[in-house]
Amino acid sequence: MSYMRIDGSVNYFVLEIRFVIDTDNVMGRPPLGMKPTTVRLSADTIARIEALVGNRRLALFVREAVENELRRRENPSSSDK
């Protein structure tokens, strides 16, 4: 806090507030926790996926398919043996 004195009286003061920021990038939304990854698929495979889910839902479909396959392989049921 700083004061400015003129003629022995305080005319105004300036309160300094400093924010401690722990990241360099403070603008925009918080990170989604995803890493961009290139996956190469044939044009036929992409067309089949888009026919099922629409052309704007390809990435979501791939993420869900990968998560489902990971769950299946990490937790095999007794019928798979």
Residue pairs with C-beta under 8 A, 6 or more apart in sequence:
1 13
1 14
1 15
1 16
2 13
2 14
2 16
3 10
3 13
4 10
4 11
4 12
4 13
4 14
5 11
39 62
41 49
46 58
49 58
49 61
49 62
50 58
52 61
53 60
53 61
